[in-house]
């Protein structure tokens, strides 16, 4: 049995989406069309073999910029049907248009999603009052719990601490995927509200737990999932030396998966393992032989084998 570390605030139902989530890639067929059968097989592998408590579909790692609304809905429906009885399905619905985000949120709810991941509107750089209005409007549009996605280096705008604390007052805004890389800001938010913080950067999971985070939404976890979950559970059980040892072991892959855009290397690695992946859609490009060789080396450094 695991226990929250005493220093963490009492969160009640503190992990609305469990401890470990993977932002799942979207498998495509060789001609680049949606591979729903492959998506179901990959989801089953991630839940049954890698120990994921939840899967994020239609995130950036799922190539959401290049999948249609109809493809997004079909993917949620197929995966929710296959693994929704034993894992939470979190649908990425964030765009830089509030109306479109609401449409995607309503569609995801109908398709069987259990929660929504809503990224900060990107490129148009709304002020904080606009972010508050955007996230609140999306939270009001369905009955699903929401995980905010704070990723300033992609979105161009950070969710400020004051904004985050205000958003936490909404009954359905329950969690944050934290890719801000600012653990001081995270600490201030967590000292003032009960949002469940999930690391949005694989390599920062352990430090995020130390300031009150509850888990990871990972990319390398297509491969490192079982061990990353062990790391989180060890920390929760007060076994900090074990957690640190696992953090150090997995560091080569926590970071190596991002040597180029994360989707590219995940798909290359999955293909090497004989798991469904397929090509990426342009403007992304498939991994080169050199990049795949480097991924193999990073896997080996983490004590994980990637077949030749």
Secondary structure in CASP SS format (residue, H / E / C, confidence):
PFRMAT SS
TARGET T0000
AUTHOR 0000-0000-0000
METHOD secondary structure of the structure
MODEL  1
X C 1.00
X C 1.00
X C 1.00
X C 1.00
X C 1.00
X C 1.00
X C 1.00
X C 1.00
X C 1.00
X C 1.00
X C 1.00
X C 1.00
X C 1.00
X C 1.00
X C 1.00
X C 1.00
X C 1.00
X C 1.00
X C 1.00
X E 1.00
X E 1.00
X E 1.00
X E 1.00
X C 1.00
X C 1.00
X C 1.00
X C 1.00
X E 1.00
X C 1.00
X C 1.00
X C 1.00
X C 1.00
X C 1.00
X E 1.00
X C 1.00
X H 1.00
X H 1.00
X H 1.00
X H 1.00
X H 1.00
X H 1.00
X H 1.00
X H 1.00
X H 1.00
X H 1.00
X H 1.00
X H 1.00
X H 1.00
X C 1.00
X C 1.00
X C 1.00
X C 1.00
X C 1.00
X E 1.00
X E 1.00
X E 1.00
X E 1.00
X C 1.00
X C 1.00
X H 1.00
X H 1.00
X H 1.00
X C 1.00
X H 1.00
X H 1.00
X H 1.00
X C 1.00
X C 1.00
X H 1.00
X H 1.00
X H 1.00
X H 1.00
X H 1.00
X H 1.00
X H 1.00
X H 1.00
X H 1.00
X H 1.00
X H 1.00
X H 1.00
X H 1.00
X H 1.00
X H 1.00
X C 1.00
X C 1.00
X C 1.00
X C 1.00
X E 1.00
X E 1.00
X E 1.00
X E 1.00
X E 1.00
X C 1.00
X C 1.00
X C 1.00
X C 1.00
X C 1.00
X H 1.00
X H 1.00
X H 1.00
X H 1.00
X H 1.00
X H 1.00
X H 1.00
X H 1.00
X H 1.00
X H 1.00
X H 1.00
X H 1.00
X H 1.00
X H 1.00
X C 1.00
X C 1.00
X C 1.00
X E 1.00
X E 1.00
X E 1.00
X E 1.00
X E 1.00
X C 1.00
X C 1.00
X C 1.00
X C 1.00
X C 1.00
X C 1.00
X C 1.00
X C 1.00
X H 1.00
X H 1.00
X H 1.00
X H 1.00
X H 1.00
X H 1.00
X H 1.00
X H 1.00
X H 1.00
X H 1.00
X H 1.00
X H 1.00
X H 1.00
X H 1.00
X C 1.00
X C 1.00
X C 1.00
X E 1.00
X E 1.00
X E 1.00
X E 1.00
X E 1.00
X E 1.00
X C 1.00
X H 1.00
X H 1.00
X H 1.00
X H 1.00
X C 1.00
X C 1.00
X C 1.00
X C 1.00
X C 1.00
X H 1.00
X H 1.00
X H 1.00
X H 1.00
X H 1.00
X H 1.00
X H 1.00
X C 1.00
X C 1.00
X C 1.00
X C 1.00
X C 1.00
X E 1.00
X E 1.00
X E 1.00
X E 1.00
X E 1.00
X E 1.00
X C 1.00
X C 1.00
X C 1.00
X C 1.00
X H 1.00
X H 1.00
X H 1.00
X H 1.00
X H 1.00
X H 1.00
X H 1.00
X H 1.00
X C 1.00
X C 1.00
X C 1.00
X C 1.00
X C 1.00
X E 1.00
X E 1.00
X E 1.00
X E 1.00
X C 1.00
X C 1.00
X H 1.00
X H 1.00
X H 1.00
X H 1.00
X H 1.00
X H 1.00
X H 1.00
X H 1.00
X H 1.00
X C 1.00
X C 1.00
X C 1.00
X C 1.00
X E 1.00
X E 1.00
X E 1.00
X E 1.00
X C 1.00
X C 1.00
X H 1.00
X H 1.00
X H 1.00
X H 1.00
X H 1.00
X H 1.00
X H 1.00
X H 1.00
X H 1.00
X H 1.00
X H 1.00
X H 1.00
X H 1.00
X H 1.00
X H 1.00
X H 1.00
X C 1.00
X C 1.00
X C 1.00
X H 1.00
X H 1.00
X H 1.00
X H 1.00
X H 1.00
X H 1.00
X H 1.00
X H 1.00
X H 1.00
X H 1.00
X H 1.00
X H 1.00
X H 1.00
X H 1.00
X H 1.00
X H 1.00
X H 1.00
X C 1.00
X C 1.00
X C 1.00
X C 1.00
X C 1.00
X H 1.00
X H 1.00
X H 1.00
X H 1.00
X H 1.00
X H 1.00
X H 1.00
X H 1.00
X H 1.00
X H 1.00
X H 1.00
X C 1.00
X C 1.00
X C 1.00
X C 1.00
X C 1.00
X C 1.00
X C 1.00
X C 1.00
X C 1.00
X C 1.00
X C 1.00
X C 1.00
X C 1.00
X C 1.00
X C 1.00
X C 1.00
X H 1.00
X H 1.00
X H 1.00
X H 1.00
X H 1.00
X H 1.00
X H 1.00
X H 1.00
X H 1.00
X H 1.00
X H 1.00
X H 1.00
X H 1.00
X C 1.00
X C 1.00
X C 1.00
X C 1.00
X C 1.00
X C 1.00
X C 1.00
END
